[in-house]
Amino acid sequence: MGYEITDTFSEPFWQAPPVLPSYFSPSVVGVAGVPYLLDTESGQFRRESFDVVQQRNTNDARDVLLLPQDVWRQQTQSWHLGAGQSNLDRDDTLIYRFDESYGVDPWTEWRLSLLPTTSRLAATATLNGDTKLLNVRANSTDYLIVVNGQKAYWYSALSTTTAPVGSVTMSAGSAIIDATTDGNHVIAAVGDQFIWYVNGPSATPVKWANHKYVDLTMVEWEKDYLIAADGNVLYNALKANNPNPIYTHPDTDFRWYSAASGSSAIYVLGRQQSKTYIHRIGVKTDGTGLTTAVVAAELPDDEVGYEIESYLNFILIGTSKGVRVAQADSNGDLTLGSIIPASQPVRCFEGQDRFVWFGNSAVDGFYSTGTDNDIFPSGTVCGLGRLDLSRTTVNQLTPAYATDIVADTVTGQQVQSVATFTGKRVFSIGNGDVWFETDTLMEGGWLKQGVISFSIEDLKTALYTQLKWEPLKGEVDIDVSFDSAAYQRLAAFTIEGSIRSGNISLNGVQFSRLEPRIVLKRSSTDAEAGPSLTRLEVRAIPVKGRNCRWTLPIMNYEDLEIDSVPYKRNPLEVVNTLIGLVESGQLFSLQESGQSYVVHGKDYMWQPEKLTENGLAWQGVFTLVVEEVS
């Protein structure tokens, strides 16, 4: 079977330099495949060596100041721009960003520390299936509501032993489909196709309105309106009356799943198979109702939307590929940011302060140098990710992000809901469990810094690395991988009260790229104390080499005899050709004494001696200087 190239390349795809046969005498050199006779009697022909010193290909001088000549340094002193950057020292690198992490908190500038561990909320081990979390203030008391099965469980404290203060069956015999709150009530769409509400752990649920739906999929409280989805129809679910239709999607298979309040509209996420749309609903200027829904944004094909939320004038969209952050224009239409990746669908958000936590169902915690198998999971576990909306990375709609707290014994489940209660993050997973943040630190965490090449891929000689921390509590370890080889542990620091590692020798290893990993471990005597790293530095020197330089006095005459073969040439064309090799900077082959080299033209000198036979040009000796390229 043949393939046809239908267009030509603008540059050669590959081109071998032309070469001469090997039988020419030593007084003949090949330059770009053409034989030239050398003036060997002038004493100008010579070959010499010169030092080759690498240069860092970066415009940033931050790591070369106050250093000895030819010593290179790469350092970082903060990690607050989050994960997602695989190389530390390119021109467009953000120096306070890293590759990936597990169990560490990078969000305080100038320090890296351990995240809290989690515990399972009391009595949730008996639950199963979908679980949603709500914050409700009822009768002057703050409650965390755990919605599961037919019931809403009311918690007044986070504890591994204290049971909920009450549980309410919303409608006997029917599971809860979705739930929301107006701040004071739990409002639930139930499988009996009614909407119910309740305002306390011992209260009796009441129907929101005596209207039976057909296919309830969503209920959301937004901008003081209750939005209900029944099949492909959106309703303004009035409390005492029949609901008012807002919009009927023309596709009867379309379903609505989530809603959020923007600054000037309510946004509703729906989909039909793999195509997801976000519609906006306006509030009438007199506040008497809602306008119809129109499309404000659509996700790329095959990116499925699951959840939409709003926080600090940002719209947050959880999809099958991760998180997208969006903002509304003056019409209320949404501009979508780049995807913030997650390996499992994102189904929930929780905003507090400048942060947004999101469900991360597959946090990869595996890491071992052969010594830490007991403190890190063997694969992915369920937990949260975190965005910092005050700091952006590649564009204004891509905030800094990193993994966050985890349930480090739970794998293979979907994180379904997240909330903040008593200042602690709480999240639920698909097996019915609810996990909450504690005051105890993770036993260990790690951070993969990203590749360090000193902005050049050529060989370097590794000198040493150095770490600095606040007065040490716990342990700080440093591991390194050279050129993608297995990580090896360089040092483990456990002397409490110290603040600096000193120089850790890298033993003069020659490398192209290296990658450090930092491992933090909490105190062995105080589970609420751990290390705070403040600086990482690596130093290296370039590998010096020696290349060759040739000075070639080329005899440029009309009539020459090369190895008894007569040649007739145009000296002007030869001059122009050789000058072109120098001025173009192109690489070409040099053959000298039976060996071949790749060179480039460095300099020339043209010494005319006499006119050509027709008197239109000069002939003489053209001295070409070339240097080897290695």
N, C-alpha and C positions, 0 to 999 in steps of 0.2 A: 504494500500500500504506500503510495507516495503522498507528499504534502507539498503544496505550492506556496511560496512566499509571494504575496501579492503586492508588496511595497518594499522599497529599498531602505537600508539604514542610512541615516544622515551622517553617521560616523562609522568607521570600520568596526564590525562586531569583534573580530580578532584578526590580527595581522602579524605574521612572523617577520622579523627583520630579514631583508635579503642578505645572503652571505656568499662568499667566494669559495671556489674550490680550494683544497688544502695544499695544492702543489706549488703555489707561488713561493718565491724566495723571500728571506727575511727582510730584504730591502723594499718589499712591496707591502703596503697596508691596504686593507679593505675598509672603506668608509661608506656606510649605508649600501653595501653590496657592490661598490665600484672600486676597481684597483687603482692605486696611485703609487707612483715611484717616489721614494724618499731621497732627499739630499743628505746622504750619510757623511759627506765630507765637510759639511759646514760646522759640525759639532753642536748643532741645535737640537738634534733628535735626542729625546730623553724621556724616561719614565720615572716618576717619583710618587711618594705616598704623602697623604695628608690626613689629619684627624677628622673624624666625623662625629659631631656632638649633636645629640637630639635637642630639639626645641619644643617646649610645650605649646600646643596649638590652642591657646586660649587667650582671650582678651582681658581676662580678669587677673590682676596681680595680687589678689588677697593672700595667696599662699606662697609667695616668693619673697616677701619682704623680710628683712632681718635674718636671712639665712646665708650660710656659706655658699660660695659659688658652686653651681651645678648640683646643689642639694634641693630636692623638690619636696614640698609638703602638701598634703591634703588633709583638711580638718573640717569638723562640724561641731558646733557648740549648742545646737538646738534642733528640735525635730517637729516643731509646731505647725509645719505646712503639710503634715500627714504623709500617707503612703501613696504608692503608684508610680514612683520614679526609679527606674532600674539602673541608671548611671549617674554618678555623683559629680562628674567634672566635665561635662560638655558646656559649650558657651551658653546654651539656653537652660542649663540646670538651675533649679531652685535649691540653694545650698541647705535650706532647712527642711528639705523633703527627703524621704527615704523610700525603700522598696516595699517591704511588708513587715508585719509584726504580729505578735500574739502575746496577750496578757500584759502589755505595757501601756502606760499613759504618756503620750507625747505632747499634751495640749498646753502645759505650762511652759512658757518660754524659758530656755536655758537649762532645762532639766528633763530627764527621762526617768520615770518611776514605774512601780507596779500598779496594776489595776486591782480593784477589790474582787474577791471571790463572790460566789452566790450560794444561796441555800434554797431548798424547796419549801414553798409556803405550806403551812399546816393544812392537813385534810385534803389537799388537792391530789394526792397520790391515788385516790379512789375514783377520780374523774377520768373521762376519756372523750376523745373527739374534739371538735372545734371549741375553742375557748376565747372569749373576748373580755378585755379589761376596761373598766370605766372608773372615773372619779366622780363621786356624788357627794354633795353636802345636803344632808337631810336632818331636819330638826336640830340645827346648830352643831351637828357632828359630821366630821369628814370620814368618808368610807371609800375603801377600794372594793369595787364590785367585780366579782368573777362570774361571768355568764357562761354556763355550761349545761348542755342537755336541756332540761325543762326549767332549770332553776337559775336564780341570781343569788350568789353567796355574798354576804356583807361582812367585810373585814374592817376592823377599826385599828389594827396594828399588824405589822409585818413580823411573823414569828414562825419558827419551825414546830412549835408546840401548841400555840393558842389557836383554838378553832374559831371559825367565823361566828360573829354575834348573832347571826340569823341567816336563814335561807328562805327564799320565796319561790314557789312554783308559779310561773306566770300563767300557764294554762294547762291544766292536768291532761296528760296523755299526748301533748304536742311539744316537740322540741322547738327551741328558740332558733330562728333563722338568722337574725341580725339584731343588734341592740345599739342604742345611743342614749344620750342624756341631755336634758336642758339645763343641767347643773344641779337640779333638785330631785329629779325623778329618773328612774330607770325606765326607758321606753323600748319595747321589744316588738319586733315582727315575729309572729309565732306561726308554727305549722298549721294551726287551725284557720289560717288566713285572716286573722284579726290582729290589730295592734293593741297592746296592753301597756299599762304603766303602773308604777308603784313607787311610793315615797318613803319607805322605811323597811328595816329588816323584819318587822313583824306585821307590816300592813298587808291589806288584801288588795291584790291587783284589780285594776279597773280597765274596761275597754276604753281605748282612746276615743273611738266613735263606733257606733253600731253599724259598721260597714264591713262586709266580708269581701276580701279580695280573691283573686284567682290564682296568682303565681307570684307571691311576694318574694323578692330577692334582696331588698335593701330598705333600711330606714335610717335617716340621718337628720339631726337637728342642726340647721344652718341659718344664720342671720334671723333667728327667732321664728323660723318656719320649719315644719316637719315635712321632709321630702321622703315620699314613699315610692318604690318602684314595684309595679305589678306587671310582669311580663315585659313587653316593650313600651309600656306607658309609664310616664312620670306624673306623680300627683302632688299637689299641695294638700297634705292630709289635715284638713281642718278638724279641730278637736270635737266639736259638738254636731258637726254636719257631715253630709257626704263629701268625700274629697273632690277637689277641683282638678281636672286634668290640666297639666302644664304642657305636655308634648307627647305625641305618639310617634315613635320611630317607624318609618315606612317598612322596615324589615321586621316581620313578625317574629323572627328568631333572635332578634337583638335583645340583649339583657343589660340592665344597669347594676353596678356593684359598689360604687363608692361616691361620696360627694365631699366638697370642701368649700369654705367661705373665702372668696377673694376680696380685695378692697372694694370692688364695685359690682361683683357678680357672684353667683353660686356656680361652682364647677362640678359637673357630674361625669364620671367615667363609666363608659359602657363598651361592650364589644360583641361582635358576632364572629365566632370561631377565633382566628388569629388576628383579626383586624380590630384595633382599639381606637375609639374616638373620645374626645373630651368636649362636652357641650357646656356652654355658659347660659345661665338663667339670670335675667335681670330682675331687680326689685322695682316695682312701680313707684314713681316719684312721690305719690301720696301715701305709700306704705300699705295700700289696701290689697296687694296681691303680687303675683309673680308674672313676668313676661314669658313668652315661649322660649324654647331652647334652640340655640344655633351652635354649629361646630366652632370651637375655639382653637383646637389643635388635634392632630392625629399622630399616633406613634408610627414609627417605621414598620413596614410589613414584617410579620413574624416576630414582632416584639409585643408581647401580650401584657396589657395593663391590669393590675390587681387592686391597687389602692391609690387614692389621691388625698392629700392633706395640705393644709396651709399653715404657715408660720412666718411671722415678721415680713409680710408682703411677698413671700416666696410661695410658690405652689410646688409641692413635692409629689412625685409620681413614682410608685413602686411597680416595677415591671418584671418580666421573665428574665431580663438581662441585668437588672440592678436598679439604680436610682437615677432619675432625671430631675433636675431643678429647673423650674420655669418661672417666668415673670410675665405679667400682663402689660399690653400696650394700652394706648388711650381708648381703644375700642373694646378692651377686655379680652382680645385674642392673646394667646400664649406663645411666647418664644421659648423653645426647649433648649436646654443646655446639653452638653456631652454626657454620655452614659458614664456613671460611676459603677464599675462592674461588681457583680455578685454572682456566684456560681449557682445560686438557687433563687427562685422568685422572692421579691421583697413585698411583704403584705401588710406592713404597719410602720407608723412613725410616731414619734413623741418629741415635741419641742420644749426646751427649757433653757433660759438664759440665751447664750449665743449658739447653743448646740441643738442638733436634731439627732436623736437616736433612731435607728431603723432595724427591722428584723433581718438578721443574717443567719440563715439556716445551716450554713456550712463554713464555719470559721476553721481554717487549716492551722492546727496547732502543732503538727508533728515537727519535731526537730531533735536530732541526737548526734552527738559526737562519740557515742558509745558510753557516755557517763551520765546522761540525763533522761534515760528511758522512764524513770519512775516519776518524773514531775510533769511530763508533757504527754498529751494524748497521742494515740497511735495514728490518728487521722483527723477528720473534720468533726466538729462539735457544734451544737446550737448556741446561738448568742445574739449579740447586737453589733452593729456598726455605728459609727458616729461621724456626723458632719459638723464642721465649724463654719457657720454662715458668715462670720466676720473676716474669713481669710479665703482667698481664691487662689487657684493654681493656673491651669492652662487658659482659662477665660473667666469672665465675670459670672457665669452660671455654672462653674465647676468649683465648688468649695473644697477645702481640705477635708480629707476623710481618712479613717483608719478603723481597724477592728476594735471592739470594746469588750465588755464583760461577757462571760460565757457560762453555760451549764456544762462543766468540763467532763461530765460523765454521760451526756446525752448526745446521741448521734442519729442521723437518719430521720429526723423529724422536721416539721415546718414551724418556724416561729410565726405566730399568728397575731399577736397583739403586744403592745408595750405601753406602759404608763409610768408616771412618777407619783409616788406616794410617800409622804413624810420625808421628802428629799432624796429618796432612793429609787433607782430604776427597777421596774418589775416587768417581766415578760412571760407570756404563755406560749406553750408549744402544742403540737398536734396530738400528743398523747394525753392531754388534759392537765399536765403539770404546769405549775406556775412557779417561777424562780425569781428571787429578789436579791438585790445587792446588799452585801453585809459590810461590816467594818474591818473584816479580816482581809489581808492582802493575798493575792494569788501566790501559790508556793513558788512559782517561777514564771518568767516571761522572756521573750527574745525579740530582737529587732535585727532585721537584715538591712544593712546600710545601703546597698547598691554598689555596682561595680566602680572601682577606682582604676583608671588607666593613666592618670596624670595627663589626660588630654592627648595621648599619643599611643598608638598600638605597638610601637617598637619595644624591644626588651629594656627593662629597668632592673636594677639591683636593689632588692628590698633591704632597708637599713633597720628600722624599728617602728613600733607603734607605741602609743602612750594614751592612757586614760586618766580622766580626772573626775572626781565625784565630791559631793558634800560629805561631811564626816560619816564614814561608812557604817551602815547597819545592814547586816546580811552579807551578800556575796555578789561580786561582779566578775564575770568570766569574759574572755575575749577569744574568739575563734576566727580563723581565716581560711579562705579557699583561694589557691593560686590557679589561674587559668582553668576554672570550672572543675578542678579536682575536688576530692572529698574535703570537707572541713576538718581542720585539725585544731585542737585546743592549744593555745599559746600560753595562757596563764589563768589562774583562778585566785582572786583576791578576797581575803576573809578577815584581814586585820582591822577590827572595828576602831573607828576614830581616825583612820588615815584619810587623806584627801587626794592622793595622787599615786599612780601606779609606778612612776619611774619609766625607764625605757625598756620595752620588751623586745628583745632582739628578734629580727626576722631572718637571721642567719645567712644573709647575703644571697637569698634565693633570687634567681633571675626569672622574671615574669613579664608577661604582657599586660595582664589585668589581674587584680586581686579583689576579693570581696570580704569585708569584715562582718561578723555577727556578734552582737552583744547579748549576753545572757545575764539577767538579773534574778537573784534569789532572795527571798525574804529572810528576816532574822530567824535563827533557830530557837531563840528564847522569847520573842515577842512577835506574835502573828500579825500585829498591826503596824509593824515597822519593817522597812525595807530600804534598799539603796536608791540614791538619786544620782544618776550619771549626768555630768555637765560638759564633758568634752571627749572627743575621739580624734586622734591624730595619727597619720601614717607618713613616714618619710622614706624616700628612695633617691637613688642617683641614676642618671642615664648610663647605659652601657656604651662606652666609647669604642669606636671602631676606626679602622684605617682603610681608606680607599686609594685608588691610583689616579694619577693625572699624567697625561701624555702630551708632549709637545712634538708636533708632527710637521717637519719642513717638507711640504709637498711640492714636487717639481711640476709646474704648470706651464707647459710649452705645447706649441702646435704639434710638433713631431717628437715622439718619445719611443723608446724601445724598452718594453717591460718583459724581462725574461726571454729576450731574443725575439719577441713579437712586436712588430711596429704598430704604434697607435697614432692616430691623427685626431686631435681634439680642438675644440673652440675654447681658448683660454678665458674669454669673457663669460661664457656659460659656466665654466668650472668655478670661477670666482663667485658668481652669483649663487650657484648651488651651495658652495661651502659657507658663504656668509649667511644664507638662508637657514642652514642647520644651526648656526649659533643664535640667530635672532629669533627663530621660531620656538626654541626651547624643546623641540621634539627629541625623543629618544631614538637612537639608531645603533647599529652594530659596528663595532670596531674589531677588525681581525688583524692581529699582529703576532708574528712568529708562530703561526699555527694555532693560536688560541683566540677565542672570541669573547667579547665583553659588551655589555649594554652601557652606553655612554650618552652624554649630552654635550653639546658644544658650549664651551665656557668663554673662549676669547679667540681672536685671530689677528694676524698681521700680514699685509700684502706688500711684497717688495718687487715692484715691476723692474725689469732689467732692459727689455728691448721691445719694440713694436712687433706685432705680428706681420706676416708677409704682406697682407693687404693694407697694413698701416692703420687699421680701425680699432685695435685693442692692444693691450700690453700682455706680455708673458714674463714669467719670472718664478719666484718661490713664494708660495702661500703657506704661512705658518699657522696651523690649526691647533688650538689647545682644547682637549676634551677631558672630562672627568667621569669616572666610573660611577654608576648608580647601583646602590645595594639595598 
